[in-house]
Amino acid sequence: MIYLTGDTHGSFNRIKNFCKKNKTTKDDVMIILGDAGINYYLGVKDEKNKAFISSLPVTLFCVHGNHEQRPYAIDTYTEIEWRGGTVYVEQQYPNIIFAKDGEIYDFDGKKTIVIGGAYSIDKFYRIIFDYPWFDNEQPSEEIKTYVEAQLEKANWNIDVVLSHTVPIKYEPVEEFIEGIDQSKVDKSTEQWLGEIESKLTYDRWYAGHYHTSKEVDNLVIMFEDYRELKTGNEFIS
């Protein structure tokens, strides 16, 4: 089975409970739609978390968010081929897989492209108080070029898109945090995704980031809910 859920931010007890309830195995895949939070502290805390996750009866497939370092910037990660695309893994934790932006994966016959990254509205808070913040959180121009080239090769026709944030027209403005001046929020990734969405033929688009659950047109924003990729049906957590 292939499941989807939203941000976990380094806390995986709910994933543990889901696995127990649904009797999963490591042959099953749980897609985390960004901000898994597994590579956030880059030290002992992360290693303890990875040890816990490695004991779970599931394989995680993580989209890049904005509260984690990119795996290619961490020495312990290597690239391997998985479901038709390149992924990042650590030898010690083979059931924790990170997607590479722009790769197209085969999820039981569904052509699935991953486009991670987003801007952190808490960027300056994290910098001031010396919490981790990563300057590569948003897609670089190189990543954007690669994503568009991949879509061109696919004739701009994809079954599923997995992203962290959303095309700008789908921003859940009702969930914006009160007091944050949206004119100062960098929305370049959302604008770029909007350009992609306007040209792309797709069946489903799944995203996280906003800590809410919402479905509009063919796009689904997820948080602590669960769906099965094959059917799109929602699970009770």
N, C-alpha and C positions, 0 to 999 in steps of 0.2 A: 504494500500500500504506500501511497505517496500523500502526505498530509502537508498543510500549510498553517502557519500561525504568524502572529506579529512579533514585535520587539520583546526580547526577554531581559535585556540589560544585565546579563550575568546571573540571573536568578532562574534556576531550572527545576525547582520543585514542582511547578505546575506541569512541566514536561514529564517529569517522573510519574506524576499522578495520571496523566493522560496515557502514558505507556502501560501502566498497570491496568487501567480500566479497559484499554483496547487490546491488551495482550500482544503488544508489538514485539518484534525481534529486530536484530540489526539489519535484516533484509528490508525492513521498512524505512522510509525516508521522511524526515520532518524538515520541511523548508522553513527557515527563519527569515522573515522579510526585512532583514537589516537590524542593526543594533542588537546582535546576539550578546555583545559585551564580553566576549571570551578573550579578546586581546585588547583589554582596556588599561590595566595597570602595568602590564608587561613585566611581571615579576611573580613572586610566590603566590599571591592571591589568584592570579590567572592559572597557575599550575595546579593548585588545589581544585579549582573549578573544573579544569579539563579532566582531572582524575575522576571527579564525580560524574561528569558527563560521559566519560569513556565506559563507565559501569552501566549506563542506561541501555536498555534493549531497543535501540533505534540508531539510525545514522542521521546526523544533522547535515543539512545542506544550507549554508549561510550566505545570504546576500550581504554585500557591504553596506553598513549604515554610516552614521556620523558620530558614534560613540565607540570607536574601535580603530586600531591601526590596521592598515592594509597588510595582508599576509606577505606580499612580495617585499615588504620593508623589514621583515623579521627573518633572521638568518635560519631558523629551524624549519622553515617551510620549504617544500619542494613542489614542483609542478608534476602532475601526472594526468593521464587521460582518463576520463570518467564520463560515461554516457554520451560519448561523442564530442566532448569538449574538454578544455584544460581546466583543472582545478588545483587548489593549493591544499596540501595536507602536511601534517607532521607525522613522522614514522611512529612515534609513541602513541598517537591518538588517531588511528585510521578511521574511526567513525565520526570525526569532526572535519567536515569538508567545507572549504570556502570557494565560492564561485569566482570566476574571473569575468569582469565586466566585458560584455560584448560577445561572450561565448554562447553558442546555441547548443543546448543539451536535448537529448532524446529522453523524455519522461513517458515511457510506455506509448511511444508513437506520437507524442505531442512535441512539436518543435517549440522549444522554450528558450527565450533569450533573457539574459540577466543584465540589468542596468542599475547598479547600486550607487550609493552616495547621496549626500544632502548637506545643507548648511545647518550648523548648530546655532540655534537662537540663544543658547547659553554659553556661546564661545567666550565672551569677555569675562563672564563670571568664572569660568574654568581657568582662564589665564590669570586673572587677578588672584585667585585663591590657590593657584598651583595644582589644579586638577588636570588630568591628561586632556589635551586637545591636539588634534592632528591636522596639520595644514593641507593634507591630501584628502580630506574628507569628501570633497566634491569631485566629480569626474574632471580629469584634466583634458586639455585639447587633444592630446594623443588618444585618450580613452574615447572621447567623443568621435574622433575620426574613425577609430576601429569599430565602434558600435555601428556607425552609419555604413561603413564598408560591408560589415556582416549582414546588415539588413538589405543592402543593395544586392548582395549575392543571393539572398533569400527572396528577391523580387518584392521586398516590402510586404511579405506575407508570412505571418507567424501565428502559431496557435495560442501561445501563452507568453505574456511579458511578466517578469518578476522584477520589481524595483523597490527602492526604499521610500522615496518620496513620489509625488504624482505629477502628471501634466498639470500645468498651472490652472486650467479651467476646472479641474477637479479638486482643487484645494478645499478642504472642509473648513471654510472660514468661520463657521459657528464654533469650531473647536480652538480657535486662536486664543492664546493666553492673554488675558486682559492686562493692559499696561505696557505691552510690547509694541513699539512703533514699527508697524509693518513696512514703512517706507525705508527703514534702515536694515531690513532683512534681505539678504542676498537671495534672490529668486532665480538666478541664472540657470540652475539645474532644472527647476520646474518649467521655465520658459523653453529650454531646449527639449525637454520631454514633450512639451506641448507641440513643438514643431514636428517631432517624430510621430506623435500620436495622430496628427492631422494627415500624415501620409501613409500610415501603416494600416494594413488589414490584419485584424487579430480577433480571436474568440474571447479571451479573457485577459485582464490586466490585474495583477495583485500587487498591493503595496502595504507598507506599514507606516512607521514614522509618527503618526499623529495621535497615537494612543486612543483610538476610537474604532468603532466598527461601523462601516457604512458601505452601501452598494449603490452606484449610480451608473446607468447604462451598462457597459460591459466591464466596468472597473470596480474592484472590491478593495476597500481599505480594511485591514485587519489589525487586531491587537491581541487580546487574550482569548479570542475565539479560534476555532479550528475548522478546516474544511478538507475535504478529500479532493485532490487535484483532478482525478478522473471524472468526477461528477459535478464538482463545485458545491456539493451539499455541505451544510454547516453541521458541526458536531456540537453536542453539549459538553462543555469542559468538565 
